[in-house]
Amino acid sequence: MTPENVSMWISLIGNFGFPIAITVYLFIRFEKKIDKLEAVIMGLSEVVKSFPNKKGR
């Protein structure tokens, strides 16, 4: 690797490393929240299924 390539890679990592790190962090946080939301929706689905079925509505 030549010195020009090294400076290019350092520049690329400096420019794109931070946004990529933030994106990964947010994906991890949102994944946990989405998992919780999925569990709540599944629980709500079971509650709705347990209501008596009224054909007139």
DSSP file (Angstrom, degrees, kcal/mol; ACC not computed):
  #  RESIDUE AA STRUCTURE BP1 BP2  ACC     N-H-->O    O-->H-N    N-H-->O    O-->H-N    TCO  KAPPA ALPHA  PHI   PSI    X-CA   Y-CA   Z-CA
    1    1 A M              0   0    0      0, 0.0     0, 0.0     0, 0.0     0, 0.0   0.000 360.0 360.0 360.0 133.5    0.0    0.0    0.0
    2    2 A T     >  -     0   0    0      1,-0.1     4,-2.0     4,-0.0     3,-0.4  -0.498 360.0-108.8 -88.4 160.3    1.4    3.4   -0.9
    3    3 A P  H  > S+     0   0    0      0, 0.0     4,-2.1     0, 0.0     5,-0.2   0.823 119.9  57.5 -57.7 -30.7    1.2    6.5    1.3
    4    4 A E  H  > S+     0   0    0      1,-0.2     4,-1.8     2,-0.2     5,-0.1   0.904 106.5  48.5 -66.1 -39.5   -1.4    7.9   -1.1
    5    5 A N  H  > S+     0   0    0     -3,-0.4     4,-2.6     2,-0.2    -1,-0.2   0.891 108.8  53.5 -66.8 -38.9   -3.7    4.9   -0.5
    6    6 A V  H  X S+     0   0    0     -4,-2.0     4,-2.5     1,-0.2     5,-0.2   0.933 109.9  46.6 -62.7 -46.0   -3.3    5.1    3.2
    7    7 A S  H  X S+     0   0    0     -4,-2.1     4,-2.1     1,-0.2    -1,-0.2   0.865 111.5  52.8 -65.9 -33.9   -4.3    8.7    3.4
    8    8 A M  H  X S+     0   0    0     -4,-1.8     4,-2.5     2,-0.2    -2,-0.2   0.933 110.7  46.5 -64.9 -45.0   -7.3    7.9    1.1
    9    9 A W  H  X S+     0   0    0     -4,-2.6     4,-2.6     2,-0.2     5,-0.2   0.887 111.7  51.0 -65.2 -39.4   -8.4    5.1    3.4
   10   10 A I  H  X S+     0   0    0     -4,-2.5     4,-2.4     2,-0.2    -1,-0.2   0.909 111.5  48.6 -64.0 -40.7   -8.0    7.3    6.5
   11   11 A S  H  X S+     0   0    0     -4,-2.1     4,-2.4    -5,-0.2    -2,-0.2   0.920 111.7  48.9 -64.0 -44.6  -10.1   10.0    4.8
   12   12 A L  H  X S+     0   0    0     -4,-2.5     4,-2.7     2,-0.2     5,-0.4   0.919 112.9  46.8 -62.5 -43.7  -12.8    7.5    3.8
   13   13 A I  H  X S+     0   0    0     -4,-2.6     4,-2.4     1,-0.2     5,-0.4   0.905 113.1  50.1 -65.2 -40.7  -13.0    6.0    7.3
   14   14 A G  H  < S+     0   0    0     -4,-2.4     4,-0.4    -5,-0.2    -2,-0.2   0.880 116.4  41.0 -64.0 -38.3  -13.1    9.5    8.7
   15   15 A N  H  < S+     0   0    0     -4,-2.4    -2,-0.2    -5,-0.2    -1,-0.2   0.863 131.1  22.3 -79.1 -36.7  -15.9   10.6    6.4
   16   16 A F  H  X S+     0   0    0     -4,-2.7     4,-1.8    -5,-0.2    -3,-0.2   0.605 105.2  76.4-110.1 -14.7  -18.0    7.4    6.5
   17   17 A G  H  X S+     0   0    0     -4,-2.4     4,-2.4    -5,-0.4     5,-0.2   0.920  95.2  49.2 -65.7 -44.4  -17.1    5.7    9.7
   18   18 A F  H  > S+     0   0    0     -4,-0.4     4,-2.5    -5,-0.4     5,-0.2   0.944 112.0  46.5 -64.0 -49.4  -19.1    8.0   12.0
   19   19 A P  H  > S+     0   0    0      0, 0.0     4,-2.3     0, 0.0    -1,-0.2   0.888 113.7  50.0 -60.7 -36.1  -22.4    7.8   10.0
   20   20 A I  H  X S+     0   0    0     -4,-1.8     4,-2.5     2,-0.2    -2,-0.2   0.917 110.3  49.8 -67.0 -41.9  -22.1    4.1    9.8
   21   21 A A  H  X S+     0   0    0     -4,-2.4     4,-2.3     1,-0.2    -1,-0.2   0.913 112.0  47.9 -62.8 -42.7  -21.5    3.7   13.5
   22   22 A I  H  X S+     0   0    0     -4,-2.5     4,-2.6     2,-0.2    -1,-0.2   0.908 111.1  51.5 -64.1 -42.1  -24.5    5.9   14.3
   23   23 A T  H  X S+     0   0    0     -4,-2.3     4,-2.5    -5,-0.2    -2,-0.2   0.924 110.6  47.4 -61.5 -45.6  -26.6    3.9   11.9
   24   24 A V  H  X S+     0   0    0     -4,-2.5     4,-2.2     2,-0.2    -1,-0.2   0.918 111.9  51.0 -62.2 -44.0  -25.6    0.6   13.5
   25   25 A Y  H  X S+     0   0    0     -4,-2.3     4,-2.2     1,-0.2    -2,-0.2   0.924 112.2  46.2 -59.3 -46.0  -26.3    2.0   16.9
   26   26 A L  H  X S+     0   0    0     -4,-2.6     4,-3.1     1,-0.2     5,-0.2   0.892 110.0  53.5 -67.1 -39.2  -29.8    3.2   15.9
   27   27 A F  H  X S+     0   0    0     -4,-2.5     4,-2.3     2,-0.2    -1,-0.2   0.910 109.5  49.1 -60.3 -41.6  -30.6   -0.1   14.2
   28   28 A I  H  X S+     0   0    0     -4,-2.2     4,-1.6     2,-0.2    -2,-0.2   0.924 113.7  45.7 -64.6 -44.3  -29.7   -2.0   17.4
   29   29 A R  H  X S+     0   0    0     -4,-2.2     4,-1.7     1,-0.2    -2,-0.2   0.935 114.8  47.0 -63.8 -46.0  -31.9    0.4   19.5
   30   30 A F  H  X S+     0   0    0     -4,-3.1     4,-2.8     1,-0.2     5,-0.2   0.841 106.0  59.8 -66.6 -32.3  -34.8    0.2   17.1
   31   31 A E  H  X S+     0   0    0     -4,-2.3     4,-2.3    -5,-0.2    -1,-0.2   0.915 105.3  48.4 -61.7 -42.4  -34.6   -3.6   16.9
   32   32 A K  H  X S+     0   0    0     -4,-1.6     4,-1.9     1,-0.2    -1,-0.2   0.912 113.7  46.8 -63.5 -42.2  -35.2   -3.9   20.6
   33   33 A K  H  X S+     0   0    0     -4,-1.7     4,-2.5     1,-0.2    -2,-0.2   0.882 111.2  51.2 -68.7 -37.3  -38.1   -1.5   20.4
   34   34 A I  H  X S+     0   0    0     -4,-2.8     4,-2.5     2,-0.2    -1,-0.2   0.887 108.1  52.7 -66.8 -38.3  -39.6   -3.3   17.4
   35   35 A D  H  X S+     0   0    0     -4,-2.3     4,-1.9     2,-0.2    -2,-0.2   0.916 111.1  46.7 -62.1 -42.8  -39.3   -6.7   19.3
   36   36 A K  H  X S+     0   0    0     -4,-1.9     4,-2.2     2,-0.2    -2,-0.2   0.915 111.9  50.8 -64.6 -42.7  -41.2   -5.2   22.2
   37   37 A L  H  X S+     0   0    0     -4,-2.5     4,-2.4     1,-0.2    -2,-0.2   0.894 108.2  52.7 -61.8 -40.5  -43.8   -3.8   19.9
   38   38 A E  H  X S+     0   0    0     -4,-2.5     4,-2.3     1,-0.2    -1,-0.2   0.908 108.8  49.9 -62.2 -42.0  -44.2   -7.1   18.2
   39   39 A A  H  X S+     0   0    0     -4,-1.9     4,-2.2     2,-0.2    -2,-0.2   0.899 111.1  48.9 -64.3 -40.3  -44.8   -8.8   21.6
   40   40 A V  H  X S+     0   0    0     -4,-2.2     4,-2.5     2,-0.2    -2,-0.2   0.910 111.0  49.9 -66.0 -41.5  -47.4   -6.3   22.5
   41   41 A I  H  X S+     0   0    0     -4,-2.4     4,-2.3     2,-0.2    -2,-0.2   0.896 110.1  50.4 -65.0 -39.9  -49.2   -6.6   19.2
   42   42 A M  H  X S+     0   0    0     -4,-2.3     4,-1.8     2,-0.2    -1,-0.2   0.910 111.3  48.9 -64.5 -40.7  -49.3  -10.4   19.6
   43   43 A G  H  X S+     0   0    0     -4,-2.2     4,-1.9     1,-0.2    -2,-0.2   0.911 110.8  50.1 -63.8 -42.3  -50.7  -10.1   23.1
   44   44 A L  H  X S+     0   0    0     -4,-2.5     4,-2.5     1,-0.2    -2,-0.2   0.880 106.9  55.8 -63.0 -38.1  -53.3   -7.7   21.8
   45   45 A S  H  X S+     0   0    0     -4,-2.3     4,-2.1     1,-0.2    -1,-0.2   0.902 107.3  48.9 -60.8 -41.5  -54.2  -10.1   19.0
   46   46 A E  H  X S+     0   0    0     -4,-1.8     4,-1.2     2,-0.2    -1,-0.2   0.885 110.6  50.7 -66.3 -38.5  -54.9  -12.8   21.6
   47   47 A V  H  X S+     0   0    0     -4,-1.9     4,-0.6     2,-0.2     3,-0.3   0.920 110.4  49.0 -64.4 -43.8  -57.1  -10.5   23.7
   48   48 A V  H >< S+     0   0    0     -4,-2.5     3,-1.0     1,-0.2    -2,-0.2   0.889 108.4  54.2 -64.4 -38.7  -59.1   -9.5   20.6
   49   49 A K  H 3< S+     0   0    0     -4,-2.1    -1,-0.2     1,-0.2    -2,-0.2   0.805 102.8  58.4 -64.2 -28.2  -59.5  -13.2   19.7
   50   50 A S  H 3< S+     0   0    0     -4,-1.2    -1,-0.2    -3,-0.3    -2,-0.2   0.638  83.8 100.3 -80.3 -12.8  -60.9  -13.9   23.2
   51   51 A F  S << S-     0   0    0     -3,-1.0     2,-0.1    -4,-0.6    -3,-0.0  -0.418  88.7 -96.9 -69.1 147.0  -63.8  -11.4   22.8
   52   52 A P        -     0   0    0      0, 0.0     2,-0.6     0, 0.0    -1,-0.1  -0.399  38.8-117.5 -64.4 141.4  -67.2  -12.9   22.0
   53   53 A N        -     0   0    0     -2,-0.1     2,-0.7    -4,-0.1    -4,-0.0  -0.709  25.9-163.1 -84.6 119.0  -67.9  -12.8   18.3
   54   54 A K    >   -     0   0    0     -2,-0.6     3,-0.9     1,-0.1    -3,-0.0  -0.905   5.9-168.3-105.9 113.2  -71.0  -10.7   17.5
   55   55 A K  T 3  S+     0   0    0     -2,-0.7    -1,-0.1     1,-0.2    -2,-0.0   0.737  78.8  69.8 -72.9 -23.1  -72.2  -11.4   14.0
   56   56 A G  T 3         0   0    0      1,-0.2    -1,-0.2     0, 0.0    -2,-0.0   0.624 360.0 360.0 -73.1 -12.5  -74.6   -8.4   14.0
   57   57 A R    <         0   0    0     -3,-0.9    -1,-0.2     0, 0.0    -2,-0.1   0.423 360.0 360.0-101.2 360.0  -71.8   -5.9   13.8
